[in-house]
Amino acid sequence: MKRSQPAGAGAPARPVPRRTCIACRIVEGKRALLRLVRDAEGRVSLDRTGKRSGRGAYLCAARECWEVALRRGMLERALRIDRLNEDDRAALIASAAAMPSRTSEND
């Protein structure tokens, strides 16, 4: 005879999806990082929902990671594009400027 279990007690917990920041290489839960996506037209933008279709890359919410990724071509490599569109680059630089600095978090 089977004993009844409380609801949800028998199902194993689903693992949290893990992603890596392309700049600092830290591994975090998917929701802790910000996703950038290259759409079918080749435009690159911030994907706030994390569900847009297209090739994605993840960055920390730290200004330093955004600056390094933009300066060293890490976004282009991760998104498999030759070069960021100037409008997209300007929008990402503006987004980076709004990010908190990692050093100011530790003060």
QUIZI-V325738 format. One record per backbone hydrogen bond with DSSP energy under -1.0 kcal/mol. CO is the residue of the C=O (numbers start at 1). NH is the residue of the N-H. E is the energy in kcal/mol with one decimal. If there is no record, write none. Layout:
co=CO nh=NH e=E
co=CO nh=NH e=E
//
This chain:
co=6 nh=9 e=-2.2
co=17 nh=30 e=-2.8
co=19 nh=28 e=-2.5
co=21 nh=25 e=-1.5
co=26 nh=21 e=-2.3
co=28 nh=19 e=-2.7
co=29 nh=32 e=-1.8
co=34 nh=59 e=-2.5
co=35 nh=47 e=-3.4
co=36 nh=57 e=-2.3
co=37 nh=45 e=-2.0
co=38 nh=55 e=-1.2
co=39 nh=42 e=-1.7
co=43 nh=39 e=-2.5
co=45 nh=37 e=-2.8
co=55 nh=38 e=-2.8
co=57 nh=36 e=-3.3
co=58 nh=22 e=-2.7
co=59 nh=34 e=-3.3
co=62 nh=66 e=-1.5
co=63 nh=67 e=-2.6
co=64 nh=68 e=-2.5
co=65 nh=69 e=-2.5
co=66 nh=70 e=-2.3
co=67 nh=71 e=-2.6
co=68 nh=72 e=-2.7
co=69 nh=74 e=-1.2
co=69 nh=75 e=-1.2
co=73 nh=77 e=-1.9
co=74 nh=78 e=-2.7
co=75 nh=79 e=-2.8
co=76 nh=81 e=-2.3
co=85 nh=89 e=-2.8
co=86 nh=90 e=-2.4
co=87 nh=91 e=-2.2
co=88 nh=92 e=-2.4
co=89 nh=93 e=-2.5
co=90 nh=94 e=-2.1
co=91 nh=95 e=-2.0
co=92 nh=96 e=-2.5
co=93 nh=97 e=-2.1
co=94 nh=98 e=-1.0
co=96 nh=99 e=-1.1
co=100 nh=63 e=-2.3
co=101 nh=105 e=-1.0
//
